[in-house]
Amino acid sequence: MRSSIPKATRRHGTKLLSTSLVGLLVGSLAIHAQTTTAKPTNTVSEADRLRGEYGPYRANNDLLYYHLDVRVDPEHQMLSGKNTIRFKMLEPGTRIQLDLVPVFNIDKILLDQPDGATTPLKFERAAGRTVYVDFPEQKKGNVVTIEFYYSGHPVEMGRFGGFVFTKDPMGRPLANTACEEEGASVWWPNKDQWRDEPDTMDISVEAPSTLVEVSNGRFQKKADLGDGFTRWDWHVSYPINNYDVSLNVGTYVHFDDTYTDQYGTLTLDYFVFPEDLDKAKHQFIQVKNMLKAYEHYFGEYPFYRDGYKLVEAMYSGVENQTAITYGNHFENGYLGRPKTGIGTWFDFIIVHESAHEWFGNSITARDRSDMWIHEGWANYCESLFVEYMWGKGDAITYVNTTKRNIGNAKPVICQEGTVCTPPVDQYYKGGLFLNTLRSVIDDDREWFALLHDYYQHFKYQTIMTTDMVAFFNQHTKRNLTPIFNEYLRHAPIPILELKFDPQAHTVAYRWKADEAAFAMPIKVGDKDHWQIITPVTTRWQTMKTPLDTEHFDVATDLYYVNVSKS
């Protein structure tokens, strides 16, 4: 399988070799932590293969910088401009691979020369979105800058449209982006995978002067271009995942606030439709409690230099880095979910999408197959927020309410390198798995220190589940690999099989699981005086119990398992 060691460790925009992670992966606990991989379930198309794999023309270069400079024309539903791409050659070469959906024209691609001149480059469009760009022979270590000009009419794709020209509730022009699942190349040319992120980025958007434009990072300036359009400039001073790059063009009003704690002062900027201003001022107060909770568990908000923003949109919400889109109608709970229960005590979009600033935007999965690193962790963060605000009991209740939404029909981790999208189980099953892991460790002080240290160790990096497992194994001094594999790389959840002998007052137990080495401890017996047993998959074990089948309990609120009694 592909090596799980990240190509580089990113610290506040600087890339350093992650030697500490290498040590984890070859440590004493990792040597017996065999990892199984999800098996292909269907034939991968050439387009998906080219887009999904980290092929030779991706691996031969390291992204350094993007400057996305575009004009958004809602009247003609037109998008045009260029992306300036700077990269460092990791080996000699004459070609790199980029991505852009075929609905856009490639107007030209230029190579920037040291003297300021430019040279036209040849390019080739291949299956799907693939664009090969050819240039004169470059040596290893050379820094190359190209300008990729394009234009066209975006086509709506995916759940939220990718790039959408629409109208706001009052019929005014609106354009938003949302492309986690569809990929950033639905609307701008880039190296459309998650492994390699630019260290920094500039975003410049020309929009009708009657409208406001909001993108990621820190606002720099705006300028009236004199032709009915205004240019808005933003600077992203941290690495950014390509699907997090966003633009929002609409009739927005702005209000701001600040959040101050031991880490400093964080700017909070909010952009909403004028008629929603009062509702937003009331609802967005919840942002500060969200920040307090997540900073309590993981450490400082990851993007202090660039600030925190919420931007109103017509869809429910997406975790665009430092510019989270919000469409939850300024109500607690989540659109389309029941209006009762713990989930209605807070605004789901503020709590869930903001959790992605830590998990998804700061720590990023290196491949889409491991997207649970974003979604499962953000789901678990919801229960941590509940615990911070209302206590552990309500948090355990909250995380367990999601069981009814899980299908357990496919593994959470899908096939690497194929542009696969994991099943929706990655959200709820991922959260319940982490709750289970907490119960396995069975020491909240150790658990919360582990969460904090995990985030701090991997922040601003792209990782795989194997990296996480090696870290957890090393820091807990346990072999947790079979537990990770059972929940993430197989579809069913483990079954605790129990056989009662009333005459002998015993119960025999074992795990029925897909991982042969699965031996997870679990609490059983009297819920007021739990006993911890460690079943295995290979043989029955027996314990004495005065309890019969009806009264012998299993702590299924602490562990996501099924139970079979006979």
Helices and strands as residue ranges (DSSP letters): E 9-11, E 14-16, H 19-25, G 30-32, H 46-52, H 56-59, E 61-73, E 78-89, E 93-99, E 104-112, E 118-120, E 123-125, E 130-138, E 143-152, E 162-167, E 173-178, G 184-186, E 200-208, E 212-215, E 218-224, E 229-236, G 242-244, E 247-250, E 253-261, E 264-272, G 274-276, H 277-283, H 286-298, E 308-312, E 317-318, E 324-326, G 342-344, H 348-355, E 364-365, G 368-370, H 372-390, H 392-400, G 401-405, H 425-441, H 444-458, E 462-463, H 465-476, H 481-488, E 495-501, E 506-512, E 522-526, E 529-533, E 541-544, E 553-554, E 562-565
